[in-house]
Each structure stands twice: as C-alpha cells, then as structure tokens.
C-alpha cells in the first residue's frame, strides 16, 4: 500500500510551486522554423465559445458538413520591437534599443534618455561577430482595455542570419500583427494555469479515499512508507500549492485569424469577465490553460501532431 501511495503524481511536474513569471519563456532552438520569420506572439485569453464551422478535413466522417466545435478566443493586439539582441556562442553580445518607445514602458523598465539605433546597428553589422539574433518585443495591451502596462518577451527568428537581420531592421519602427505571424496552421501555447491555492492530496494528486471506517480521516494517506528508515520521501504526495503552474499546450489548430474591424465576433454584453475584443483575435480549436485576461505566449509548434495538422475548418460564426 505504501508503494502505491508514494508513486502518485507525475515527477515530471516537480516541484509543484507557483510560477516565477506570469509570461513564460520558450526555448526557440526547438521550435519549428519552416517558412517562419517571427516564431512567437503575445496574446490574451478572452474565453471559450462554440464555433459554427464547415469541416473540410480529409477522410473525416463529417467532411463537407457544418458542425459545432469548442474554441478558445485570444485577443492579440499588435506588438512592437523593444530591442534587437545579438548573440555569440549562446551569450548576449550586444543590444540595440528602439528609439521610438511607448511611455507605458516606463512603468515596466528603466529606459535610457537617448539612443541612436541606426549607428549601433551599423557598428554591430561591420564587426559581424554575432551568430544569432532575437527580438525583445512588447504588446500594445493598452489597445485592449485590459491594462496599460505591456508584457515583454524575447522571441526568436527563423531563416538565415541575413534574413533575421533584415526582418529586425525592417520592423524596428513598425507594428507587428498576428495575421503576418500565424495566419493559419498549428501553434503551441505557453502560459500559467489557473491558481487553486493550497489543496490536499486527494485533489492535488488524485489519491483514493480511505474506507468509511478508517481512523485519522478519510482524505489522508493510508501509509507514508516504511517505518525504518523513518523519513518523508519527496515523492510522497503532500498537501500544498495547486495551480498557477507553467504549462504548455502543444499543437492547437488555428480555426480563424481576424480583426474586429473586419468581422465582429463579440457576443452581446462581451465575453464573460473580459468584455469586448477591440483589436485582432485568434480562434483555436479546444481549450488552453489559464483564466481570462491571462497573457499567453503563442509560438510555432515544437512537435507537430499529424492529426491536428490535417484538420481543416472553414469558419462561419461564433455561437
């Protein structure tokens, strides 16, 4: 009985503690780079709805028919580049800051008074000592009405070194839209789950309830392991933090990408606990982690699922 109890719960998720950051980072070396320039985007979860779509999936039982599927809607306001970060042998070689930054960034970080990005870029290009570069971007969340302070994240680039540099220089002073980054296909979601506070072993690990006449409680452990050597093994399920963990949802199928100005998908009264979407949005099949308004890092897939890739839905409307 002791062995069964001790091995409850996957050790892959240890330690079960609260996430350090609300917007996780990603290892961009393991993300699929085929045909992609910018490999990620910052979005905000608006909620779940049912979508009325036409199923065009090959070999599907409902091919050619109109069906209803569960979807998650994310609002994705345009992003801007905060800086271009250059790497050499995996270490930061230098950083070029954007000259035209929003005043809301002062709430988040300390900004220098004046920088000349063009001169710095020319100097780094002449030296040509870097072997990789990434973009530090920030979301224009003030357009959504959720909050004013933007979220900041480092996002990798695909393509050759010259293609990365050209993309960074071209978009340094421009806004980047979700339509240009993930128009279709499959994406991964990195985010923090809904926090549930301190929970016991039954809810936290799924241990079974004891018999109704057991002593010392029904929702406690039957055995904590051997008497000698006397110890509490780290694998043993104990009460503690549940939720607010960093998790990844792999291979979510994009159903539609659009803008409110083109097609209004807001329900009457807005989304529950969120309100109305005001900018661009992303609709994906199924559910993703976190409560509404939670920032989510959308990334290119690291391990595509063939079943998800083959799915093809023609979006009609939100129900």
C-alpha positions as CSV (number, residue, x, y, z in Angstrom):
1,X,0.0,0.0,0.0
2,X,2.9,2.3,0.8
3,X,4.5,1.9,-2.6
4,X,1.3,2.8,-4.5
5,X,0.7,5.9,-2.4
6,X,4.3,7.2,-2.8
7,X,4.2,6.9,-6.6
8,X,1.1,9.0,-7.0
9,X,1.5,12.0,-9.4
10,X,4.0,12.5,-12.2
11,X,7.5,13.5,-11.1
12,X,7.8,15.3,-14.5
13,X,6.0,18.3,-13.0
14,X,8.0,18.6,-9.8
15,X,8.5,20.9,-7.9
16,X,4.8,21.9,-7.7
17,X,5.4,25.5,-6.8
18,X,3.9,28.8,-8.1
19,X,5.3,30.1,-11.4
20,X,8.0,32.8,-11.1
21,X,6.8,34.6,-14.2
22,X,3.2,35.1,-15.5
23,X,4.5,35.1,-19.1
24,X,6.8,32.1,-19.6
25,X,9.9,32.0,-21.8
26,X,10.4,29.5,-24.6
27,X,13.5,27.6,-25.9
28,X,13.5,28.9,-29.5
29,X,16.1,26.4,-30.6
30,X,13.5,23.6,-30.5
31,X,10.7,25.5,-32.3
32,X,9.8,24.6,-35.9
33,X,11.3,27.3,-38.2
34,X,10.0,26.3,-41.7
35,X,8.7,29.3,-43.5
36,X,8.5,31.4,-40.3
37,X,10.3,34.6,-39.6
38,X,9.0,35.6,-36.2
39,X,8.4,32.5,-34.1
40,X,6.1,33.8,-31.4
41,X,3.4,36.3,-30.4
42,X,1.8,37.6,-27.2
43,X,-1.9,37.1,-26.8
44,X,-4.6,37.4,-24.0
45,X,-7.2,34.8,-23.3
46,X,-10.7,36.2,-23.8
47,X,-12.7,32.9,-23.2
48,X,-14.3,29.9,-24.7
49,X,-17.2,29.6,-27.1
50,X,-18.8,27.3,-29.6
51,X,-17.9,27.9,-33.3
52,X,-20.1,27.1,-36.3
53,X,-17.7,25.8,-39.0
54,X,-17.6,23.7,-42.2
55,X,-15.5,20.6,-41.8
56,X,-13.1,20.3,-44.8
57,X,-10.8,17.7,-43.1
58,X,-9.9,14.9,-45.5
59,X,-11.2,11.4,-44.5
60,X,-13.4,13.0,-41.8
61,X,-16.8,11.5,-41.0
62,X,-18.3,15.0,-41.2
63,X,-16.4,16.2,-44.3
64,X,-18.4,18.8,-46.1
65,X,-20.9,19.2,-43.3
66,X,-21.4,22.2,-41.0
67,X,-20.6,21.3,-37.4
68,X,-20.1,23.0,-34.0
69,X,-16.7,22.7,-32.3
70,X,-15.4,24.1,-29.0
71,X,-12.9,27.0,-29.5
72,X,-10.8,29.4,-27.4
73,X,-10.6,33.1,-28.4
74,X,-7.5,35.1,-27.7
75,X,-7.1,38.8,-28.3
76,X,-3.8,39.6,-30.0
77,X,-3.0,43.4,-30.1
78,X,-0.2,44.4,-32.3
79,X,3.4,44.2,-30.9
80,X,6.4,46.5,-31.2
81,X,10.1,45.8,-31.0
82,X,11.7,47.0,-27.8
83,X,15.3,45.9,-28.8
84,X,17.3,43.7,-31.1
85,X,19.5,41.3,-29.0
86,X,22.7,39.8,-30.6
87,X,24.2,36.5,-29.5
88,X,27.6,34.9,-29.8
89,X,28.1,31.3,-28.6
90,X,24.8,31.5,-26.7
91,X,25.7,34.7,-24.8
92,X,24.5,38.2,-25.3
93,X,27.0,40.2,-27.4
94,X,25.1,43.5,-27.6
95,X,21.6,45.0,-27.7
96,X,20.2,47.8,-29.9
97,X,17.3,49.7,-28.3
98,X,14.4,51.1,-30.4
99,X,14.3,54.9,-30.4
100,X,10.5,55.3,-30.5
101,X,9.1,53.6,-27.5
102,X,5.8,54.0,-25.7
103,X,5.6,55.9,-22.4
104,X,3.8,52.9,-20.8
105,X,7.1,51.0,-20.9
106,X,8.4,53.3,-18.1
107,X,6.0,51.5,-15.8
108,X,7.8,48.2,-16.6
109,X,11.5,49.1,-17.1
110,X,14.0,51.9,-16.8
111,X,14.7,53.4,-20.3
112,X,17.8,55.4,-21.3
113,X,17.3,59.1,-22.2
114,X,18.5,58.9,-25.8
115,X,19.8,56.2,-28.1
116,X,20.8,56.1,-31.7
117,X,19.8,52.7,-33.0
118,X,20.9,53.2,-36.6
119,X,24.6,53.9,-35.5
120,X,24.6,51.0,-33.2
121,X,23.2,48.6,-35.8
122,X,25.9,49.8,-38.3
123,X,28.7,49.2,-35.8
124,X,27.5,45.7,-35.0
125,X,27.0,44.9,-38.7
126,X,30.5,46.0,-39.5
127,X,32.0,43.8,-36.8
128,X,29.8,40.9,-37.8
129,X,30.8,38.9,-34.6
130,X,27.3,37.7,-33.8
131,X,26.0,34.2,-34.8
132,X,22.3,34.7,-33.8
133,X,19.8,37.5,-33.0
134,X,16.4,37.6,-31.3
135,X,13.8,40.3,-30.8
136,X,12.7,41.7,-27.4
137,X,9.1,42.7,-28.1
138,X,6.3,44.2,-26.1
139,X,2.5,44.0,-26.5
140,X,0.3,47.1,-27.1
141,X,-2.1,45.9,-24.4
142,X,-3.4,49.5,-23.9
143,X,-5.5,49.0,-27.1
144,X,-7.4,46.2,-25.5
145,X,-8.7,47.9,-22.3
146,X,-7.3,45.1,-20.0
147,X,-4.5,47.2,-18.6
148,X,-1.8,49.7,-19.6
149,X,1.5,48.1,-18.7
150,X,2.7,45.9,-21.6
151,X,4.1,42.4,-21.3
152,X,7.7,41.9,-22.6
153,X,9.1,38.8,-24.1
154,X,12.2,37.7,-26.1
155,X,11.1,35.9,-29.3
156,X,13.3,34.0,-31.7
157,X,13.5,34.4,-35.5
158,X,13.6,31.8,-38.3
159,X,15.6,31.9,-41.5
160,X,19.2,32.6,-42.3
161,X,21.2,35.2,-40.4
162,X,20.8,37.8,-43.1
163,X,17.0,37.2,-43.2
164,X,16.8,37.7,-39.5
165,X,18.7,40.9,-39.6
166,X,16.7,42.3,-42.5
167,X,13.4,41.5,-40.7
168,X,14.6,43.2,-37.5
169,X,15.7,46.3,-39.3
170,X,12.5,46.5,-41.4
171,X,10.2,46.1,-38.4
172,X,12.2,48.1,-35.8
173,X,9.8,51.1,-36.0
174,X,6.7,49.2,-37.3
175,X,3.8,47.3,-35.6
176,X,3.7,43.5,-36.0
177,X,0.3,41.9,-36.5
178,X,-0.8,38.3,-35.6
179,X,-2.1,38.0,-39.2
180,X,1.5,38.2,-40.5
181,X,2.9,35.8,-38.0
182,X,0.3,33.0,-37.6
183,X,-2.2,33.2,-40.5
184,X,-3.0,29.5,-40.3
185,X,-1.7,26.1,-39.2
186,X,-0.8,24.8,-35.7
187,X,0.6,26.6,-32.7
188,X,1.8,25.9,-29.1
189,X,0.6,27.9,-26.1
190,X,2.9,28.6,-23.1
191,X,1.1,30.1,-20.1
192,X,0.4,29.9,-16.4
193,X,-2.6,27.8,-15.3
194,X,-5.4,29.0,-13.0
195,X,-4.3,29.1,-9.4
196,X,-6.3,27.0,-6.8
197,X,-4.3,27.7,-3.7
198,X,-3.4,25.1,-1.1
199,X,-5.1,21.7,-1.7
200,X,-5.0,18.3,-0.1
201,X,-3.6,15.1,-1.5
202,X,-6.9,13.8,-3.0
203,X,-7.4,16.8,-5.2
204,X,-3.8,17.6,-5.8
205,X,-2.6,14.1,-6.7
206,X,-5.8,12.0,-7.1
207,X,-5.1,9.6,-4.2
208,X,-8.1,7.4,-3.4
209,X,-10.3,8.0,-0.3
210,X,-9.9,5.5,2.5
211,X,-12.6,3.2,3.8
212,X,-15.5,4.9,5.6
213,X,-14.5,3.4,9.0
214,X,-10.8,4.3,8.7
215,X,-9.1,6.1,11.6
216,X,-7.5,9.5,11.4
217,X,-9.5,10.9,8.5
218,X,-10.8,9.7,5.1
219,X,-8.8,12.0,2.9
220,X,-5.4,11.3,4.4
221,X,-2.7,8.9,3.3
222,X,-3.0,5.3,4.4
223,X,0.7,4.8,4.6
224,X,3.7,7.1,4.3
225,X,6.2,4.4,3.6
226,X,8.3,2.2,5.8
227,X,8.8,2.7,9.5
228,X,12.6,2.4,9.2
229,X,14.4,4.4,8.0
230,X,11.9,6.9,9.2
231,X,11.6,9.8,6.7
232,X,9.1,11.6,4.5
233,X,10.2,10.8,0.9
234,X,10.0,13.7,-1.6
235,X,7.9,11.5,-3.9
236,X,5.2,11.2,-1.2
237,X,2.1,13.2,-2.0
238,X,1.6,16.0,0.5
239,X,-0.8,19.0,0.7
240,X,0.5,22.2,-1.0
241,X,0.2,24.6,-3.9
242,X,-2.1,23.5,-6.7
243,X,-2.4,25.6,-9.9
244,X,-0.6,28.7,-11.1
245,X,1.9,26.4,-12.8
246,X,3.7,27.0,-16.1
247,X,2.4,24.5,-18.7
248,X,2.5,24.1,-22.5
249,X,-0.4,23.1,-24.7
250,X,1.0,21.5,-27.9
251,X,-0.4,21.5,-31.4
252,X,-3.5,23.6,-31.2
253,X,-5.3,24.0,-34.6
254,X,-5.9,27.6,-35.7
255,X,-9.6,27.9,-36.8
256,X,-9.5,31.6,-37.8
257,X,-7.4,34.8,-37.5
258,X,-9.2,38.1,-38.0
259,X,-9.8,41.6,-36.8
260,X,-12.9,43.1,-35.1
261,X,-13.0,45.9,-37.8
262,X,-13.5,43.1,-40.5
263,X,-15.7,40.6,-38.6
264,X,-17.2,41.3,-35.2
265,X,-17.3,38.1,-33.1
266,X,-18.1,39.8,-29.8
267,X,-21.2,38.4,-28.1
268,X,-23.9,40.8,-26.8
269,X,-22.5,42.1,-23.5
270,X,-19.0,41.0,-24.3
271,X,-17.1,37.9,-23.2
272,X,-17.7,36.9,-19.6
273,X,-15.2,38.6,-17.2
274,X,-13.4,40.0,-20.2
275,X,-15.5,42.5,-22.1
276,X,-15.3,43.2,-25.8
277,X,-12.4,42.4,-28.1
278,X,-11.2,45.6,-29.7
279,X,-8.2,44.5,-31.8
280,X,-7.1,41.4,-33.7
281,X,-8.1,38.0,-32.5
282,X,-7.0,34.3,-32.8
283,X,-9.5,31.4,-32.7
284,X,-8.1,28.0,-31.9
285,X,-9.7,24.5,-31.5
286,X,-10.1,23.3,-28.0
287,X,-9.1,24.8,-24.6
288,X,-5.9,26.3,-23.4
289,X,-4.6,26.9,-19.8
290,X,-5.3,29.9,-17.6
291,X,-8.2,32.2,-16.6
292,X,-9.5,35.0,-18.8
293,X,-7.1,38.0,-19.3
294,X,-4.1,35.8,-18.7
295,X,-1.2,36.6,-21.0
296,X,-0.2,33.7,-23.2
297,X,2.9,33.2,-25.3
298,X,1.9,31.8,-28.7
299,X,4.7,30.0,-30.5
300,X,5.4,28.0,-33.6
301,X,5.0,24.2,-32.9
302,X,7.9,22.3,-31.4
303,X,6.3,18.8,-32.1
304,X,3.5,18.9,-34.6
305,X,0.7,16.4,-34.3
306,X,-0.2,15.0,-37.7
307,X,-3.9,14.7,-36.7
308,X,-4.0,18.4,-35.8
309,X,-2.2,19.5,-38.9
310,X,-4.7,17.6,-41.2
311,X,-7.7,19.3,-39.6
312,X,-9.3,22.0,-41.8
313,X,-12.2,24.1,-40.7
314,X,-13.9,26.9,-42.6
315,X,-15.0,29.4,-40.0
316,X,-18.6,30.7,-40.2
317,X,-19.6,32.3,-36.9
318,X,-19.3,32.2,-33.1
319,X,-22.4,30.7,-31.3
